Amino acid sequence: MSSRRTTTPAQGVVTLIPALDGLRAVAAGMVVLTHAAYLTGVGVGSGLTGRMMARGDFGVAIFFALSGFLLHRGLVADDRDGRLDVVGYAFRRAARILPAYWIALAVVVVASHPSARDSLIHAAGLQIYWSDAWISDFGQSWSIATEIAFYAALPFVVLALRPLRRRRPALPLIVLAILAVALTLTSGLGGGGAFGEDVLYERWLHARAPHFLVGMICAEALLVPGHAIARRLTSWGSDAVMCLAVAGAAYLMATAPITGSLTLEPATPSQLVVRTALSAVIALGLLLPLTHGGPSAYRAVLSRPVVRWLGVTSYGLFLWHLPVFEALYAVTGASEFAGGLLPLLAVGLPISLLLAALSHHWIEVPSSRLAGRLLARRRQRQRDRPEDKESHRPLDSGASDSAR
């Protein structure tokens, strides 16, 4: 689903939020910086600046919140209009992420020669469910597995909320808000595993659900603007400076020991809870001014063409930057964790952006368009079949339209 589409609830018309593309660019930049800081050792050896770059893994929470807002908003709109098509939704999601993901994975497999087992597990998007299914040159791909789990769960959530919505329009918003708090408080359950030895349950959907719920709550609030929760979110979102200040303060707090290590060392369950809470606050603080606020300098910056282009190509950047960084180390023979942040970014970032642009133009857009054409033909066939049946239907049939 495009990051630029939303619906104005009062008018029921589709509008554009260009700044959401820009927010994707921010999230991608954070992820790139955290991996560059880790590989060069800057994240643990350069004071506050290094710690802030190392905590760029919170960019994943922003990606998840964007997915929650856009996908939940779209599915709820389809459900309210009687057009919910779970098969079509699944097909569009697969076409959007899997071809580019598989091609990047194939290149990594050819270059780094992981085991066939690990390659197949990654191809299926199941790597977070094994303790030792790890491809170091493609380590960022764990979040794709979590995202796929969210894709699979979301239609069932929308269907489960349907009777609540019919009973009272604001009930889904209330339920999602309660879930966000409850799942944040329990996000550390099963956590604290050692990397490469234990299954990291903190990467499973139940632990990352608060981030998706942030976006889903924003989407639901737009449907019931008069509810107290929605009014509060609108009040906060209308003050972009306040939202950014709160997000910035939460980010600074996240560099402290209360969130655990800035590397791959295990975190305690309590540290994981704090990490989840702070990253959810950051995601909400960055998203709200765009979904519930008015014009602002923040929105204007994220809406600039260059920033939006970076956001549009952010998926390819996410896929390619770590393999490119690792390839540069392999080619140059440089030692990891020995500094060199600026040279790594100066060479690796342009190459990654080029590959991201090629991925978007030659893989992501064509595969999404092909999926759209195939689904359009499927819808046409579905429309044609009832007409064929109607032409042969007896005039005295007692079947009612409501039964169909």
C-alpha positions in Angstrom: 0.0 0.0 0.0 1.3 3.4 -0.8 2.6 5.4 2.1 0.9 8.5 0.7 -2.7 7.3 0.9 -5.2 7.9 3.6 -8.8 8.8 3.9 -10.4 11.9 5.4 -13.2 10.4 7.6 -15.4 13.4 7.4 -15.5 13.4 3.6 -14.6 9.8 2.8 -12.2 10.9 0.0 -8.7 9.7 -0.6 -6.0 12.3 0.2 -2.3 12.2 0.1 0.2 12.5 3.0 3.5 13.0 1.1 5.4 13.4 4.4 4.9 9.7 5.3 7.3 8.9 2.5 9.8 11.2 4.2 9.3 9.5 7.5 10.3 6.2 5.8 13.5 7.9 4.8 14.1 8.9 8.4 13.6 5.3 9.6 15.8 3.9 6.8 18.6 6.4 7.7 18.4 5.4 11.3 18.8 1.7 10.4 21.7 2.5 8.1 23.5 4.5 10.8 23.1 1.9 13.4 24.7 -0.8 11.3 27.5 1.5 10.2 28.1 2.4 13.9 28.1 -1.2 14.9 30.5 -2.4 12.1 33.0 0.5 12.8 32.8 0.3 16.6 31.7 3.9 16.8 28.5 2.9 18.6 30.3 1.9 21.7 33.4 4.1 21.5 32.3 7.7 20.6 30.3 9.0 23.5 26.8 10.2 23.2 27.0 10.7 19.4 28.0 7.1 19.0 25.3 5.8 21.4 22.7 7.8 19.5 23.8 6.2 16.2 23.8 2.8 17.8 20.3 3.2 18.9 19.2 3.8 15.3 17.7 0.3 15.5 14.6 2.1 16.7 14.1 3.0 13.0 12.5 -0.5 12.7 9.8 0.6 15.2 9.0 3.6 12.9 8.7 1.2 9.9 6.3 -1.0 11.9 4.2 2.0 13.0 3.9 3.1 9.3 2.8 -0.3 8.3 0.3 -0.4 11.1 -1.2 2.9 10.1 -1.3 2.4 6.3 -2.3 -1.3 6.1 -4.9 -1.2 8.9 -6.4 2.0 7.5 -6.8 0.4 4.1 -8.2 -2.9 5.3 -10.7 -1.2 7.6 -11.8 1.1 4.7 -12.3 -2.0 2.5 -14.2 -3.8 5.3 -16.5 -0.9 5.9 -17.3 -0.7 2.2 -17.8 -4.5 1.9 -14.8 -4.9 -0.3 -12.4 -6.7 2.0 -10.4 -9.2 -0.1 -8.0 -11.1 2.1 -6.6 -13.1 -0.8 -6.0 -10.0 -2.9 -4.4 -8.2 0.1 -2.0 -11.1 0.7 -1.1 -11.2 -3.0 -0.3 -7.5 -3.0 1.8 -7.7 0.1 3.8 -10.6 -1.3 4.3 -8.9 -4.6 5.4 -5.7 -2.8 8.2 -7.2 -0.6 9.1 -10.7 -1.7 10.6 -10.3 -5.2 13.1 -7.6 -4.1 13.8 -9.5 -0.9 14.5 -12.8 -2.7 16.8 -11.2 -5.3 18.9 -9.4 -2.5 19.0 -12.7 -0.6 20.1 -14.6 -3.7 23.0 -12.2 -4.2 24.0 -12.6 -0.6 23.8 -16.4 -0.8 26.0 -16.4 -3.9 28.5 -14.1 -2.3 28.7 -15.5 1.3 27.8 -19.2 0.8 25.6 -19.8 3.8 24.2 -23.3 4.4 21.3 -24.4 2.3 19.2 -24.7 5.4 19.8 -21.1 6.5 19.2 -19.9 2.9 15.8 -21.7 2.7 14.7 -20.5 6.1 15.5 -16.9 5.1 13.7 -17.4 1.8 10.6 -18.4 3.7 10.9 -15.4 6.0 11.1 -17.6 9.1 14.6 -16.8 10.4 13.4 -15.3 13.7 12.0 -18.7 14.7 15.4 -20.5 14.8 18.2 -19.6 17.2 21.0 -20.3 14.7 19.5 -19.4 11.3 21.7 -16.4 10.7 23.3 -14.9 7.6 25.6 -12.1 8.9 25.6 -10.2 5.6 21.8 -10.2 5.7 21.3 -9.8 9.4 18.9 -6.8 9.1 16.4 -9.2 7.4 15.0 -10.4 10.7 12.4 -7.6 10.7 11.0 -8.8 7.4 10.0 -12.0 9.2 8.2 -9.9 11.9 6.6 -7.8 9.2 5.3 -10.9 7.4 3.8 -12.2 10.7 2.0 -8.8 11.0 0.7 -9.1 7.4 -0.7 -12.5 8.2 -2.4 -11.4 11.5 -3.8 -8.1 10.4 -6.9 -9.4 8.4 -7.9 -11.5 11.3 -7.6 -8.5 13.6 -9.8 -6.4 11.3 -12.4 -9.2 11.1 -12.3 -9.6 14.9 -12.9 -5.8 15.3 -15.9 -5.8 12.9 -18.6 -6.8 15.4 -17.2 -4.3 17.9 -17.3 -1.5 15.3 -20.9 -2.3 14.5 -21.8 -2.2 18.1 -20.0 1.0 18.8 -17.6 2.8 16.3 -15.1 3.7 19.0 -14.7 0.3 20.5 -11.9 -0.9 18.2 -9.9 2.2 19.1 -10.4 1.5 22.8 -9.5 -2.2 22.4 -6.3 -1.4 20.4 -5.2 1.2 23.0 -5.6 -1.4 25.8 -3.7 -4.0 23.8 -0.9 -1.6 23.1 -0.4 -1.0 26.9 -0.8 -4.6 27.8 1.6 -5.9 25.1 4.2 -3.2 26.0 4.2 -4.4 29.6 4.6 -8.0 28.6 7.0 -7.5 25.7 9.9 -8.7 27.7 8.4 -12.2 28.4 10.7 -14.8 27.1 13.3 -12.2 26.3 16.9 -12.0 27.3 18.2 -14.8 25.1 21.8 -14.9 23.9 22.3 -14.1 20.2 23.1 -17.2 18.2 22.3 -19.5 21.0 18.6 -18.9 21.9 15.5 -17.9 20.0 15.2 -14.2 20.3 11.5 -13.9 21.3 11.8 -10.1 21.4 11.8 -10.2 17.6 8.5 -12.1 17.4 5.2 -10.3 16.6 3.9 -10.4 20.2 6.9 -8.3 21.4 6.8 -5.9 18.4 3.1 -5.6 18.3 3.1 -2.3 20.2 4.9 -0.6 17.3 2.3 -1.8 14.8 -0.5 -0.8 17.2 0.8 2.8 17.4 0.0 3.1 13.7 -3.3 1.2 13.9 -4.4 3.4 16.8 -3.7 6.5 14.7 -5.7 5.0 11.9 -8.7 4.2 14.1 -8.6 7.6 15.7 -9.2 9.2 12.4 -12.5 7.3 12.1 -13.9 8.5 15.4 -12.6 12.0 15.8 -15.0 12.9 18.5 -13.8 10.2 20.9 -11.7 11.2 23.9 -8.6 9.2 22.7 -8.9 10.6 19.2 -9.3 14.2 20.5 -6.2 13.7 22.7 -4.2 12.4 19.8 -5.3 15.3 17.6 -4.3 17.8 20.4 -0.9 16.2 20.6 -0.5 16.0 16.8 -1.3 19.6 16.3 1.8 20.6 18.2 4.6 19.2 16.1 7.3 20.8 18.2 6.0 19.1 21.4 5.8 15.7 19.6 9.3 16.0 18.3 10.6 17.1 21.7 9.0 14.1 23.4 10.4 11.8 20.7 13.8 13.3 21.1 13.8 13.0 24.9 12.7 9.3 24.6 15.5 8.7 22.1 18.1 10.2 24.5 16.7 8.0 27.3 17.1 5.0 25.1 20.8 5.5 24.9 21.1 4.9 28.7 21.7 1.5 30.3 18.0 1.2 31.2 17.4 -0.1 27.7 20.2 -2.6 27.8 23.3 -3.0 25.5 23.7 -1.1 22.3 25.2 -4.2 20.7 24.0 -7.8 20.4 24.4 -8.6 24.0 21.3 -10.0 25.8 18.9 -7.6 27.4 16.9 -8.4 30.5 13.1 -8.6 30.3 12.7 -5.3 32.1 15.2 -3.6 29.7 13.2 -5.0 26.8 10.0 -3.5 28.2 11.6 -0.1 28.6 13.1 -0.4 25.1 9.7 -1.2 23.6 7.9 1.6 25.5 10.5 4.2 24.5 10.6 3.1 20.8 6.7 3.2 20.7 6.8 6.7 22.1 9.3 7.8 19.5 7.2 6.2 16.7 4.1 7.9 17.9 5.8 11.3 18.3 7.1 11.2 14.8 3.9 9.9 13.2 1.2 11.9 15.0 2.0 15.3 13.5 1.7 13.8 10.0 -1.6 11.9 10.6 -3.3 14.3 13.0 -1.5 17.6 12.7 -1.7 20.5 10.3 1.0 22.3 8.3 4.4 22.5 10.0 8.0 22.8 9.2 8.4 19.2 10.1 5.8 18.1 7.6 7.3 20.5 5.0 10.8 19.0 5.3 9.5 15.4 5.1 7.5 16.4 2.0 10.4 17.7 0.0 10.9 15.7 -3.3 14.4 14.5 -2.4 13.3 13.3 1.0 10.3 11.6 -0.4 12.4 9.9 -3.0 14.6 8.5 -0.3 11.5 7.2 1.4 10.1 5.6 -1.7 13.4 3.7 -2.3 13.8 3.0 1.4 12.9 -0.7 1.1 15.8 -1.3 -1.3 18.1 0.7 0.9 17.1 -1.4 3.8 17.8 -4.6 1.9 21.1 -3.6 0.3 23.0 -1.4 2.7 24.3 -4.2 5.0 25.4 -6.5 2.2 27.2 -3.5 0.6 28.9 -2.6 3.9 30.1 -6.2 4.4 31.3 -6.5 0.8 33.4 -3.3 1.2 35.1 -4.9 4.2 35.7 -8.1 2.3 37.1 -6.3 -0.8 39.3 -3.8 1.1 40.5 -6.2 3.8 39.7 -3.5 6.4 39.1 -4.7 10.0 35.6 -4.3 11.5 35.2 -2.5 14.8 38.3 -0.4 14.1 36.7 3.0 13.1 36.3 4.4 9.7 32.6 5.4 9.9 32.9 8.3 7.4 34.7 6.3 4.7 32.2 3.4 5.1 29.3 5.8 4.6 31.0 7.8 1.9 31.5 4.7 -0.3 28.8 2.4 0.9 25.8 4.7 1.0 25.9 5.9 -2.6 26.3 2.2 -3.8 23.4 1.2 -1.6 21.2 4.1 -2.8 22.0 3.1 -6.4 21.0 -0.5 -5.8 17.9 0.7 -4.0 16.9 2.9 -6.9 17.4 0.0 -9.3 15.5 -2.4 -7.0 12.6 0.1 -6.9 12.5 0.8 -10.6 13.1 -2.7 -12.0 11.7 -5.0 -9.3 9.4 -3.5 -6.8 7.3 -1.3 -9.1 6.9 -3.9 -11.9 6.0 -6.7 -9.5 3.4 -4.5 -7.8 2.0 -3.5 -11.1 1.8 -7.1 -12.3 0.0 -8.0 -9.1 -2.5 -5.2 -9.7 -3.2 -6.3 -13.2 -3.7 -9.9 -12.1 -6.0 -8.9 -9.3 -8.0 -6.6 -11.7 -8.5 -9.6 -14.0 -9.6 -11.7 -11.0 -12.1 -9.1 -10.0 -13.4 -8.9 -13.5 -13.9 -12.7 -13.6 -15.7 -12.5 -10.3 -18.0 -9.8 -11.6 -18.7 -11.8 -14.8 -19.6 -15.0 -13.0 -22.7 -13.7 -11.2 -24.0 -12.1 -14.4 -23.7 -15.4 -16.2 -25.6 -17.1 -13.4 -28.2 -14.4 -13.3 -29.0 -14.9 -17.0 -29.9 -18.5 -16.3 -31.7 -17.9 -13.0 -35.4 -18.9 -12.9 -37.7 -15.9 -12.7 -39.6 -17.4 -9.7 -36.5 -18.0 -7.6 -37.1 -17.1 -4.0 -33.4 -16.3 -3.2 -32.9 -12.8 -1.8 -30.1 -10.4 -2.4 -29.2 -10.3 1.2 -28.7 -14.1 1.2 -26.0 -13.7 -1.4 
